[in-house]
């Protein structure tokens, strides 16, 4: 299994630990992953580096839009850019799909565990009807989405090793 997968898993696990504790993903972590991605891909050749940079550029554009719309935090966007740059194309696609699925499951668990089902449903209804969702009261009410990235990385590890039936061909 490529070292890029293990580095992505390690970075995602550290990010999830930090995100759960402080609701922040450190810039040193995402920056280190980006530098490591470029260095690792440099050993595979200029084509690999260009592909990794292209993946990061696309995610930067898409992530900026999602961040501006309030869909995800800035640290989460940077983690997605770094992790996908590390994994490269096409492995970043199943990673993002696994992460999105894990994020949805985590959101449901988070809402039910906090017993905020009714409040969350009304915020969703208000937002979909053109209203303003209102500010989140404090950081403890936000979802530590780096956990979803860690779960996505774990599923990539499984799909590339002991559970090939999890592979998504792109």
C-alpha positions as CSV (number, residue, x, y, z in Angstrom):
1,X,0.0,0.0,0.0
2,X,1.4,3.4,-0.9
3,X,2.9,5.7,1.7
4,X,0.5,8.4,0.7
5,X,-2.4,6.5,2.1
6,X,-0.6,6.1,5.5
7,X,0.4,9.7,5.6
8,X,-3.2,10.8,4.8
9,X,-4.5,8.5,7.6
10,X,-2.0,9.8,10.1
11,X,-2.7,13.4,9.3
12,X,-6.4,12.9,9.4
13,X,-6.2,11.2,12.8
14,X,-4.1,14.0,14.3
15,X,-6.5,16.5,12.8
16,X,-9.5,14.8,14.2
17,X,-7.9,14.7,17.7
18,X,-7.2,18.4,17.5
19,X,-10.7,19.1,16.1
20,X,-12.5,17.2,18.8
21,X,-10.5,19.0,21.5
22,X,-10.4,22.5,20.2
23,X,-12.7,22.7,17.2
24,X,-9.7,23.8,15.2
25,X,-7.3,22.1,12.7
26,X,-3.8,23.5,13.0
27,X,-2.3,25.2,10.0
28,X,1.1,23.5,10.7
29,X,-0.6,20.1,10.2
30,X,-2.3,20.9,6.9
31,X,0.7,22.8,5.6
32,X,3.0,19.9,6.5
33,X,0.7,17.5,4.6
34,X,0.8,19.7,1.5
35,X,4.6,19.9,1.6
36,X,4.8,16.2,2.2
37,X,2.4,15.5,-0.7
38,X,4.5,17.5,-3.1
39,X,7.7,15.8,-1.9
40,X,6.3,12.3,-2.0
41,X,4.9,12.9,-5.5
42,X,8.2,14.4,-6.6
43,X,9.7,11.0,-6.3
44,X,7.1,9.6,-8.7
45,X,7.9,12.3,-11.3
46,X,6.8,15.7,-12.6
47,X,3.5,14.2,-13.9
48,X,2.6,13.0,-10.4
49,X,3.4,16.4,-8.9
50,X,1.4,18.2,-11.6
51,X,-1.6,15.9,-10.9
52,X,-1.4,16.5,-7.2
53,X,-1.2,20.3,-7.6
54,X,-4.2,20.1,-10.0
55,X,-6.2,18.2,-7.4
56,X,-5.3,20.7,-4.8
57,X,-6.2,23.6,-7.1
58,X,-9.6,22.2,-7.9
59,X,-10.3,21.5,-4.2
60,X,-9.2,25.0,-3.3
61,X,-11.7,26.5,-5.7
62,X,-14.5,24.2,-4.7
63,X,-13.7,24.4,-1.0
64,X,-13.6,28.2,-1.0
65,X,-17.1,28.3,-2.4
66,X,-18.5,25.8,0.1
67,X,-16.7,27.7,3.0
68,X,-18.1,31.0,1.8
69,X,-21.6,29.5,1.8
70,X,-21.1,28.3,5.4
71,X,-21.1,24.6,4.6
72,X,-17.7,23.7,6.1
73,X,-15.0,25.3,8.2
74,X,-11.7,26.7,6.8
75,X,-9.6,24.1,8.5
76,X,-11.7,21.3,7.1
77,X,-11.2,22.8,3.6
78,X,-7.5,22.9,4.1
79,X,-7.5,19.3,5.4
80,X,-9.4,18.2,2.3
81,X,-7.0,20.0,0.1
82,X,-3.9,18.5,1.8
83,X,-5.3,14.9,2.1
84,X,-6.5,14.8,-1.5
85,X,-3.2,16.3,-2.7
86,X,-1.5,13.5,-0.9
87,X,-3.7,10.8,-2.2
88,X,-3.8,12.2,-5.8
89,X,-6.2,11.3,-8.5
90,X,-8.2,9.1,-8.7
91,X,-8.0,7.9,-5.1
92,X,-9.1,11.3,-3.8
93,X,-12.6,10.7,-5.3
94,X,-13.5,7.7,-3.1
95,X,-11.8,9.4,-0.2
96,X,-14.2,12.4,-0.6
97,X,-17.2,10.1,-1.0
98,X,-16.3,8.1,2.1
99,X,-15.7,11.3,4.0
100,X,-19.1,12.8,2.9
101,X,-20.9,9.6,3.9
102,X,-19.1,9.5,7.3
103,X,-19.9,13.2,7.8
104,X,-23.6,12.6,7.2
105,X,-23.7,9.7,9.7
106,X,-21.7,11.8,12.2
107,X,-24.0,14.7,11.8
108,X,-27.0,12.5,12.5
109,X,-25.3,11.0,15.6
110,X,-24.2,14.4,16.7
111,X,-27.7,15.9,16.5
112,X,-29.4,12.9,18.2
113,X,-26.7,12.8,21.0
114,X,-27.1,16.5,21.7
115,X,-30.9,16.1,21.6
116,X,-31.3,19.0,19.2
117,X,-33.3,17.2,16.5
118,X,-36.2,19.7,16.6
119,X,-33.9,22.8,16.7
120,X,-31.8,21.5,13.9
121,X,-34.9,20.6,11.8
122,X,-36.3,24.1,12.2
123,X,-32.9,25.7,11.2
124,X,-32.8,23.5,8.1
125,X,-36.4,24.5,7.2
126,X,-35.7,28.2,7.8
127,X,-32.6,28.0,5.7
128,X,-34.3,26.2,2.8
129,X,-37.1,28.7,2.8
130,X,-34.7,31.6,2.3
131,X,-34.3,32.7,5.9
132,X,-31.1,33.1,7.9
133,X,-30.1,30.1,9.9
134,X,-28.7,32.3,12.8
135,X,-25.4,32.0,14.5
136,X,-24.2,29.0,16.3
137,X,-24.2,29.7,20.0
138,X,-20.7,28.3,20.7
139,X,-18.0,26.1,19.2
140,X,-19.2,23.1,21.1
141,X,-22.2,23.0,18.9
142,X,-20.2,22.6,15.7
143,X,-19.4,19.2,14.2
144,X,-15.7,18.2,14.4
145,X,-15.7,17.3,10.7
146,X,-12.1,16.1,10.8
147,X,-13.4,12.9,12.3
148,X,-15.2,12.3,9.1
149,X,-12.0,12.8,7.2
150,X,-10.3,10.2,9.5
151,X,-13.1,7.8,8.9
152,X,-12.8,8.4,5.1
153,X,-9.0,7.7,5.4
154,X,-9.7,4.5,7.4
155,X,-12.1,3.3,4.7
156,X,-9.5,4.0,2.0
157,X,-7.0,1.9,4.0
158,X,-9.5,-0.9,4.2
159,X,-10.5,-0.7,0.6
160,X,-6.9,-0.9,-0.5
161,X,-6.0,-3.8,1.8
162,X,-8.4,-6.2,3.6
163,X,-11.7,-5.1,2.1
164,X,-11.3,-4.7,-1.7
165,X,-15.1,-4.8,-2.1
166,X,-15.1,-1.2,-0.7
167,X,-13.2,0.1,-3.7
168,X,-14.9,2.6,-5.9
169,X,-13.5,2.6,-9.4
170,X,-13.3,6.0,-11.1
